[in-house]
């Protein structure tokens, strides 16, 4: 039997579906034709509730809203899902967009259907500070529900697929946002669940919105090549297999997805002709021995390309996929891939986790255990989130852990460990066991010592070298590892074993961040400020917050907006400076001090004010007037003491301010030769006088530099800072 499955036929099918909106009668007919034992009474009630609740609602395209849940239910029928899934799909937008609640659904349809509806429903009642937080929390909620029932995510994937099919009705920016989210989150989850048809269509439709020119270019190339060639190859293979004792082979052909070709052409810089798996022939057989026999026959017929054979039957992919893959080339000089698998493997490849969904008569025993194994990654993701107070970490974990590319490596005993592409030997150690990772001191790859940041390649045999039991990981490993599982285990070790060290590390890191952002707190302000900050980051105590920063559960870069908000609130409650109203008198040093004529002026070293800064003067005992920036920490502290109140006077810059003022800058750079001379040269080009310059080595290959220069005002200083930032390997420049 020979069947085709080209990109063109997929597009025609989708277009036909969109021209004629599906009706409930169409859905029921498809369920009857499937021959599966659906609970039509429950599904009828679900449709009636959805149709009434959505009533006069219409989609952006103008069609009745009920067409959307009907289409989602239809995709689930094609996947072979059960009655509860179909009922939940029909009602999946009811709780979000209508007055009907999840509690009502639970009362009428039971807890199982209610869990599915609630898991898919977005968090519309909670206010979030930004779009990324909302996206992360929605995803976290779905994953939590999915860990209880995988059908939640299968329904959500079908929901997103139909939305992408009808995405032309969205505004352009929304199309791009939805396409990017689909590409980064939902397509990888479909891949991990093994539902290849949905994964490929989600990617292709996302690409159509993100890069329409690239999409059309590849589609035109595909339309010019290959259909007649594939038909001929399939007939030749079928005849040869039958002549050699395999008469019952089913042979299909397919063309690689547009996005799959796009990745290789644009991301790996390959020409269309350099991609060897654009065309594929799939041979489906009765059992595994026939698969290996057919492989030998194919290699007799065609010339196999070297290094293009993969045995996913003996070493399945993490999503359960099994097949033999080989790339061959015939007399036409067109390479094509041959995939050989059994019927069970084919169902798993097409429908993934949906292929062995448990009906009520159900799957028990070992199959149930396999389903739990398939969902272990969900629990790992959620577990890693428990050690992080930042919801947006979930998005980065999804992007790193669920990438379509995976590598397979072996332990010395022959156990297979699969990891995302780019994972290191540290990730490999933690994938074996947390104790192995914690005691790791090095690694051998194929009997050769490698560095700990060595990236794992498929087929490598990796031996982890371990030290004593009390040895622990290095904090630097958090910047090296790729998987959330390894990050989570490293953080947990520091969380349990190094509490005091974490608190100290976190306190010091936070203090550095406060200084960098010129946030100065008095002793009286510090305690309430830190307590409020801890509460805002979901920590019970300040020490718990310090500890979370120390072991990596809280990221300072993401805390910064909350720190600044708390500081702004604090400044609003501070007393205003008490000033003396006196006549304007000019000083002789470029500063106007009200009420004091020709008084000696000195600029405070604690804040080094410059023309353009908001300033204030302090009448000293015997040393004239000391000029400070108004936001100087010493100013705020002094004003709290009543005896100093009347010694603060108004001051501002005169129009004839003197030419040069000293300003000190702190530079953080990557350490290299000629760095100091490049900095000095940049300042010389700007005709800026240099009063002092000191450099010192710092950790992690960096250098710190302190330089004091002469400038005329803050505008001049800003231009100097901007020029220094352009010097190669300069990371940051701040005013000290």
Secondary structure, DSSP 8 states (H G I E B T S, - for coil): -EEEE-HHHHHHHHHHHHHS---HHHHHHHHHHHT----HHHHHHHHHHHHHHHTT-B-TTSSBTHHHHHHHHHHHHHHT--HHHHHHHHTTTHHHHSS--HHHHHHHH-HHHHHHHHHHS---SS--SSHHHHHHHHHHHHHHHHHH-THHHHHHHHHHHHHHHTGGGS-HHHHHHHHHHIIIIIHHHHHHTT-HHHHHHHHHHHHHHH-HHHHHHHHHHHHHSSHHHHHHHHHHHHHHHHHTT-TT-EEEEEE--HHHHHIIIIIS---GGG-TTSEEEEEEESSHHHHHHHHHHHHHHSEE-TT--EETTTS--TT----EEEEEE-TT--EEEEEEEEHHHHHHHHHGGGGG---SS---THHHHHHHHHTHHHHHHHHHHHT-S-TTHHHHHHHHHS-S-EEEEE-TT--EEEEETT-BHHHHHHHH-HHHHHTEEEEEETTEEE-TT-B--TT-BEEEEE--TT----GGGGGT--SHHHHHHHHHHHHHH-HHHHHHHHHHHHHHHHHHTT----HHHHHHHHHHHHHHTT-SSHHHHHHHHHHTSS-HHHHHHHHHHHHHHHHHTS-----------B-SSSEEETT--S--EEE-TTT---TTS-EEEEE-SSS-EEEEETT-HHHHHHHTSGGGGGGEEEEEE-TT--S-EEEEEEEEEE--TTHHHHHHHHHHHTT--EEEEEEEE-STTEEEEEEEEEESSHHHHHHHHHHHHTSTTEEEEEE-
